[in-house]
Amino acid sequence: MSVPVLRTLLCTVTVYVAVSAFAGEEKPSPAQAITLAGSQVSMAGPEKLFTGAARIDPLFPGTDAINASGAYVTFEPGARSAWHTHPRGQHIIVTQGVGLTQEWGKPIQQIKTGDVVWCPPGVKHWHGGAEKTAMTHLVVTGLDGKGNNVIWMEKVSDEQYHSH
């Protein structure tokens, strides 16, 4: 066998072995997962973390694939969270109604349907319904390396809430 023919044969065998090995190691693609509406339990916002009636509807937990969790939170008029921070930040998308939010040391701001709020990591803030209207928002919250998404602090006083 001539050297050029031998080289061609070796290259062909090498390519065949490489392709065969790759094909054998191929893993199946992950499939979509659908969580059916109404399949997760709604919960009342705990009294030690919320003032007034608030409801949390979990949507998805953090996973190895995406390091964030999501939920709908509904605040009745006057209801609000306690002061808190997020180790990796939080996006708030107002889906219904009119609400309020405040960053520590800054004025209260009104938020309404369609507004998007970014709460940077470590920024002390609260959010909730306006005095006379309910508000629902979708939150997507980053998780730290231990799976934590929020650090709770003291409750927002009535004086702080009504200071706008």
N, C-alpha and C positions, 0 to 999 in steps of 0.2 A: 504494500500500500504506500502511495506517495505521501510525503509530508503534508501538502495542501489538503489532500483528501482526508488524512487522519485528523488534521486540525478541524476541518468542517464537521467530521463525525463527532469529535469530542465536544465541540461547541453545541451541536444539536442535542447530544446526550445531556450536557450540562443544563441547557435551557429546559429540556423535557423534565429532568429531575427537579429543577427549581420550581417550575410551574406545577408539577404534581405535588410537591411538598407544600407549596403555598395553598393550593386548592384543598388539600387535606386538613390544613390548619384553620381554614376559614370558619369563623363563628357565625351563627345565625344572627341576623339583625334583631335588635330589641323591638318589641311591638308596642304600639300605643296602648295606654291604659286609660280607660274611661271610668271616672267616678260618677255614678248616677246621681242626679239631683235628688235631694231628700234622703240620701243614704248615710249622711253623716249627722251626728247629733248636734243640734243647736244648744248653746248654753248661755245662761245669764252671766253678764259681767260680774265678777265677784265684788261684793260690797266693799271689801278692803281696798280694791283697786279702781272702783268706779263710783261716781256719785249719780244717783238717779238710775233709771232703767236703761240698760244697754244689753244688747244681744250679740253674741259672737257666733258666726256660722263658718266653721272651718272649711277651707277649700282644698288645700294640699299641704303636706308637711315637707320640710327640707329633706333632701336625699343626697346621695353621693354625686348624682348627676347635676343637681341644681341646689345650691347652698342658700335657699330662701324658702320661706313658708308664705302661704296666702290665706286670707279670710275676708269675709264681709263682716263689718261691724256696724250695727244700727244703734243710734242714740236717740232716745225720745227727747222732746223739748227740755232743755235745761240739764240733760244728762251729759256727763263728761268723764274722761279718763283721769287718773291721778297723773301727776308729773312723772315723766319717765324719759329714758334715753334708749337708743338702740345701738348695740355694739357695732353693727355693720350697716346701719341706716335703714330707712323705710320709705317706700313710695306709697302715697295715699292718693287714690283716685275717687273723687266724690261721684257716686252713681245716682244719688237721689237726695233732694232736699237742700237745706241750707244749714251750715254748721259754723263752728268757730275753732280756731287753733291759735296757740300762743307759744312763742319761744321765750324762754326765761329772760327777763329783763327787757323785753320788747313788747309793743302793743299787740292786743288781740286782733286777729284778722278774720274776716268773714270768708268762708269758702262755700261754693255752691256746685250743683251738678255740672260735671265736665271739668272742674278744676283739678289739677294735679299738683300735689305738694311733695317735695323731696325733703325728708328729715335726715340731715347728715349724721354719720356716726358720732355718738357722744353728746349730741345737742339736746339739752333738757327742754321738754315741751309737753303740751297736752292738746287734746282735741275732743270735740263733742258736738252735740246738737246746739242750735241757736236757742235763745230764750223761748221763742214761740213756735219753732219748727223742728221737726225731726230731721236727721241726716243719716244716710247710709254711705259708707265708703268701703272700697276694696283696698286692702293693704297687702303689699308684697314686702316682706321684711327679711333682711339678710340675717344669717345665723353665724355666730362665732364658731370657733373650733370645737366648742363643747355642746353645740346645739342650742345655745341661748339666743333669743331674739329681742329681749327687752329687759331693762333694769328698772324696776318700779321704785318710786320715791313717795313723798308725801302727797296727800290729796290736795286738789285745787280748792281753796276756800271759796265760800259764797262771795266774799268781798273781792277776791281775785277774779272770779268768773264774771261778776257784774261791773268790773272796772272799765269797760269799753265805752 
